[in-house]
Amino acid sequence: MRLLLRFVLLFVVVGFCSCVRGQDAAPAQADAGSTIHVSTKFVVLDAEVENKKTGNLIGTLKSDDFVLSEDGVPQRITYFSHDQLPLSVIFLFDLTETVRPALASLGGGAREVLSHLKPQDEVAVMVFSSHAELLQGFTTDRSLAADAIGKASSMKTGEGTFIHESMYEAVDEAMKSTTPGSRKVMVWLTDGTANLENSHTQKIMGREAPEHLHTKEEATASLLRSGAVVSALIDRTAETDAAMVALLFFARTGDIRKYADLTGGPVLNTSKKEVADRLSALIDQLRGRYTLGYKPTSVKPEGTFCKLQLRLKPDGLEDIPDSKDVVVRTRAGYIR
């Protein structure tokens, strides 16, 4: 997020009006949850079960331990697996000014975590600010990925953070994964802030952005169709806090967390010293998810949003210490 003190007074009114007009408003269906890219006859979703206090994953559950419903109607789980699927990971580095003090450590952690991946996992590398840019397409060649990460961690920009445009472009790249049956994952390395995206801010901090900026609604719809998981490692710097005060009506936080919530993806905070460990933990959470499938019991028109609820049976919690702290993270729905 670019620190533009000299433009604050000029654009305060514009920024405030943009917020009032609902710049952050999500589509009605997107608020309900995320979409799983499936056939009309069989629905597949993945879920993470963890102790929310400790962050430890619970990997000892069986299909009978889960209760699944669609629009309040119980569904019979006919496919269940805890196999660790290969990952198609996109690392996305925030190049904006407030992240710059943390960029080298984020890059070092990402290079280190490459050795934590499995041989069949593929990696792509992108950078983002007012738009996203691909540095390395999906590859299992760790040297290529490491070179791209090194390049990303040394880049600079004078642009702002247009997160919705960047998300739209990143989703497009996520769909180009080359490993069949892999779990598509976007790992955003950022301070979690963003700027307002409109024609006024585009002239000042989005000169390298495309002429047409994709809206939050367009980015959300693209994400929902993709089946990709959004996750993030957030390193909030001193520059972040200063910019949030100075750019009162131009800056906001929480967009990445909202996108992650739509897809059931984890978001972890970090500091410079613990980037590699936190990033490894993030990858483990993304890999250690359950996969469930079912055939819907009802026929509904194409385009209908179907709300999902997945929980654990009380019996499934009996052997789990501190079961009151157990949380199930998954997508909240899909569109037929």
C-alpha positions in Angstrom: 0.0 0.0 0.0 1.6 3.2 -1.1 2.0 6.0 1.4 0.5 9.1 -0.4 0.4 11.8 2.2 0.4 14.6 -0.4 -2.9 13.4 -1.8 -4.8 12.7 1.4 -6.6 16.0 1.6 -7.4 16.1 -2.1 -9.1 12.7 -2.0 -10.6 12.4 1.4 -14.1 13.2 0.2 -13.8 10.9 -2.8 -12.5 8.0 -0.7 -15.3 8.5 1.9 -18.0 8.5 -0.8 -16.6 5.4 -2.4 -16.9 3.6 1.0 -20.4 4.8 1.5 -21.5 3.6 -2.0 -20.5 0.1 -1.0 -17.1 -0.4 -2.5 -16.6 -3.3 -0.2 -20.0 -4.8 -0.7 -19.9 -8.5 -1.6 -22.4 -10.3 -3.8 -25.3 -11.8 -1.9 -24.3 -15.3 -2.9 -20.6 -14.7 -2.1 -21.5 -13.7 1.4 -23.1 -17.1 1.9 -20.0 -19.0 1.0 -17.8 -20.3 -1.8 -18.5 -22.4 -4.8 -17.1 -25.9 -5.5 -16.3 -26.6 -9.2 -18.2 -29.8 -9.6 -20.5 -31.8 -11.9 -24.2 -31.4 -11.3 -24.4 -35.0 -10.0 -21.6 -35.2 -7.5 -20.2 -32.6 -5.1 -16.6 -32.7 -3.7 -15.3 -30.4 -0.9 -12.3 -30.4 1.3 -12.2 -29.6 5.0 -9.7 -28.8 7.7 -10.3 -29.8 11.3 -8.1 -28.1 13.9 -7.9 -27.1 17.5 -8.4 -23.3 17.2 -6.4 -22.7 20.4 -3.3 -24.7 19.4 -3.6 -24.7 15.6 -3.0 -28.4 15.6 -4.7 -30.4 12.9 -6.9 -33.4 13.8 -6.2 -36.2 11.3 -7.8 -39.2 12.9 -11.4 -38.8 11.9 -13.5 -41.1 9.7 -16.4 -40.3 7.4 -18.9 -41.4 10.1 -17.6 -38.7 12.4 -19.0 -35.9 10.0 -22.5 -34.6 9.5 -23.0 -32.9 6.1 -26.1 -31.0 5.0 -27.1 -29.0 1.9 -29.7 -26.3 2.5 -30.5 -27.9 5.8 -31.1 -31.4 4.3 -28.8 -34.1 5.5 -26.6 -35.7 2.8 -24.9 -39.1 2.7 -21.1 -38.9 2.3 -20.2 -41.5 -0.3 -16.6 -40.5 -0.8 -14.1 -39.8 2.0 -10.3 -39.5 1.9 -7.5 -38.1 4.0 -4.9 -38.6 1.3 -2.5 -35.8 1.1 -3.2 -34.5 -2.4 -0.4 -32.8 -4.5 -0.5 -29.0 -4.2 -0.5 -26.5 -7.0 0.8 -23.4 -5.0 1.0 -19.8 -6.2 3.2 -17.6 -4.0 2.0 -14.0 -4.4 4.4 -11.3 -3.1 3.0 -7.9 -2.2 5.4 -5.3 -3.7 3.8 -2.2 -2.2 5.7 0.3 0.0 4.4 -0.8 3.4 5.5 -4.4 2.8 9.0 -3.5 1.5 10.7 -3.8 4.9 9.5 -7.4 5.2 9.9 -8.5 1.6 13.4 -9.9 1.9 12.4 -12.1 4.9 9.2 -13.2 3.1 11.3 -14.2 0.1 13.8 -16.0 2.2 11.1 -18.0 4.0 9.4 -18.9 0.7 12.7 -20.2 -0.7 13.3 -22.2 2.4 9.9 -23.7 2.4 10.4 -25.1 -1.1 12.3 -28.0 0.5 9.2 -28.6 2.7 7.1 -29.4 -0.5 6.8 -32.8 -2.0 8.3 -33.7 -5.4 4.9 -33.8 -7.0 3.9 -30.3 -5.8 4.1 -27.6 -8.4 4.9 -23.9 -7.7 4.2 -20.7 -9.5 5.4 -17.2 -8.4 3.6 -13.9 -8.9 3.9 -10.4 -7.6 1.1 -7.9 -7.0 0.3 -4.3 -6.4 -2.2 -2.5 -8.6 -2.3 -5.7 -10.6 -0.7 -9.1 -10.6 2.3 -10.2 -12.7 3.5 -13.8 -13.3 7.2 -14.3 -12.8 7.2 -18.1 -13.1 4.4 -20.4 -14.3 3.7 -23.7 -12.5 6.8 -25.9 -12.3 8.2 -28.7 -10.2 11.7 -27.4 -10.8 12.7 -25.9 -7.5 15.6 -24.0 -8.9 13.3 -22.1 -11.3 10.9 -21.4 -8.4 13.7 -20.2 -6.2 15.1 -17.9 -8.8 11.6 -16.3 -9.3 11.1 -15.9 -5.5 14.5 -14.2 -5.3 13.5 -11.8 -8.1 10.2 -11.1 -6.4 11.8 -10.3 -3.1 14.0 -7.6 -4.7 11.4 -5.9 -6.8 9.9 -2.4 -6.0 6.9 -0.5 -7.2 5.3 2.9 -6.7 1.8 1.5 -7.2 -0.9 1.0 -4.6 -2.6 -2.3 -3.6 -5.6 -3.1 -5.7 -6.5 -6.4 -4.2 -9.6 -7.2 -6.2 -7.8 -6.7 -9.6 -4.9 -8.7 -8.3 -7.2 -11.5 -7.0 -9.0 -11.7 -10.4 -5.7 -12.1 -12.3 -4.2 -14.6 -9.7 -7.3 -16.8 -10.0 -6.8 -16.9 -13.8 -3.3 -18.2 -13.2 -4.4 -20.7 -10.6 -6.6 -22.4 -13.2 -3.5 -23.1 -15.3 -2.1 -25.7 -12.9 -0.7 -28.7 -14.7 -1.0 -31.5 -12.1 -4.3 -33.4 -12.4 -6.3 -33.7 -9.2 -4.1 -31.3 -7.3 -5.4 -28.8 -4.7 -5.1 -25.3 -6.1 -3.8 -22.9 -3.5 -2.9 -19.2 -3.5 -0.5 -18.1 -0.7 -0.6 -14.3 -0.4 2.5 -12.9 1.3 1.4 -9.4 2.4 0.7 -7.0 5.3 -3.1 -7.5 4.7 -3.9 -3.9 3.6 -5.4 -2.6 0.4 -6.3 0.7 -1.3 -9.6 1.8 -2.7 -9.9 0.9 -6.3 -11.6 3.5 -8.5 -10.9 5.9 -11.4 -9.5 8.5 -9.1 -7.0 6.4 -7.2 -6.1 4.6 -10.4 -4.7 7.9 -11.8 -2.5 8.3 -8.7 -1.5 4.8 -7.5 -2.7 2.5 -10.3 -1.0 3.8 -13.5 0.3 0.3 -14.3 -3.1 -1.3 -13.7 -5.3 -2.4 -16.7 -7.7 0.2 -18.0 -10.6 -1.8 -16.8 -10.4 -2.6 -13.1 -12.2 -5.8 -12.1 -14.5 -5.2 -9.2 -14.8 -7.2 -6.0 -17.9 -8.9 -7.4 -16.0 -10.0 -10.5 -13.0 -11.2 -8.5 -15.3 -13.1 -6.1 -17.3 -14.7 -8.9 -14.1 -15.8 -10.6 -12.7 -17.3 -7.3 -16.0 -19.1 -6.7 -15.9 -20.7 -10.1 -12.3 -21.8 -9.7 -12.4 -24.0 -6.6 -9.0 -22.6 -5.5 -8.2 -22.0 -1.9 -7.0 -18.6 -0.7 -4.6 -18.5 2.2 -2.2 -15.8 3.5 0.8 -15.1 5.6 0.5 -11.6 7.0 3.5 -9.6 8.2 2.3 -6.2 9.5 5.2 -3.7 9.5 5.6 -0.3 11.3 5.1 1.3 7.9 1.7 -0.5 7.7 0.5 1.1 10.9 1.8 4.5 9.9 0.1 4.3 6.5 -3.2 3.2 8.0 -3.3 6.4 10.1 -2.1 8.7 7.3 -4.4 7.3 4.6 -7.5 7.1 6.8 -10.1 7.0 3.9 -7.8 5.3 1.3 -6.7 2.2 3.1 -8.4 -0.8 4.6 -7.6 -4.2 6.0 -9.4 -7.6 6.0 -9.9 -8.2 2.2 -7.5 -11.2 2.1 -9.1 -12.7 5.2 -12.6 -12.4 3.7 -11.4 -14.1 0.5 -9.8 -16.8 2.6 -13.0 -17.3 4.6 -15.0 -17.8 1.4 -12.8 -20.8 0.5 -12.1 -22.1 4.0 -8.4 -21.3 3.7 -6.0 -20.5 6.6 -4.5 -17.1 7.4 -1.5 -16.9 9.7 0.4 -13.9 11.1 4.1 -13.8 11.2 7.2 -11.7 11.9 10.6 -11.6 10.1 12.2 -14.2 12.4 9.5 -16.9 12.0 8.5 -16.6 8.3 9.8 -20.0 7.3 8.2 -21.9 10.2 4.9 -20.1 9.8 4.9 -20.7 6.1 5.7 -24.4 6.6 2.8 -24.6 9.1 0.5 -23.0 6.5 1.5 -25.5 3.8 0.8 -28.4 6.3 -2.6 -27.0 7.0 -3.4 -26.8 3.3 -2.2 -30.3 2.7 -3.7 -32.0 5.7 -7.4 -31.5 4.7 -10.1 -34.1 4.4 -11.8 -34.7 1.1 -15.5 -35.5 1.1 -18.0 -36.2 -1.7 -21.7 -36.8 -2.0 -24.6 -36.9 -4.5 -27.2 -34.2 -3.8 -30.6 -35.6 -2.9 -32.6 -32.9 -4.6 -32.7 -31.5 -8.2 -32.3 -27.7 -8.5 -32.1 -25.3 -11.4 -28.7 -24.4 -12.8 -27.2 -21.4 -11.1 -28.8 -22.1 -7.7 -26.6 -21.4 -4.7 -26.6 -24.4 -2.3 -25.5 -23.7 1.3 -23.4 -26.4 2.9 -22.9 -27.2 6.6 -20.2 -29.6 7.8 -19.8 -30.4 11.5 -18.6 -33.2 13.7 -20.9 -35.6 15.5 -20.6 -35.5 19.3 -19.4 -39.1 19.2 -16.5 -38.1 16.9 -15.3 -35.6 19.6 -15.2 -38.0 22.5 -11.6 -39.1 22.0 -10.4 -35.6 21.2 -8.8 -33.5 24.0 -10.3 -30.0 24.4 -13.0 -30.9 21.9 -14.8 -27.6 22.7 -12.0 -25.8 20.8 -12.3 -27.9 17.6 -13.3 -26.0 14.5 -14.1 -27.3 11.0 -13.1 -25.0 8.1 -14.6 -25.6 4.7 -16.4 -24.0 1.9 -19.9 -22.8 2.8 -21.6 -23.6 -0.4 -21.5 -24.1 -4.1 -23.5 -23.0 -7.2 -25.0 -25.7 -9.4 
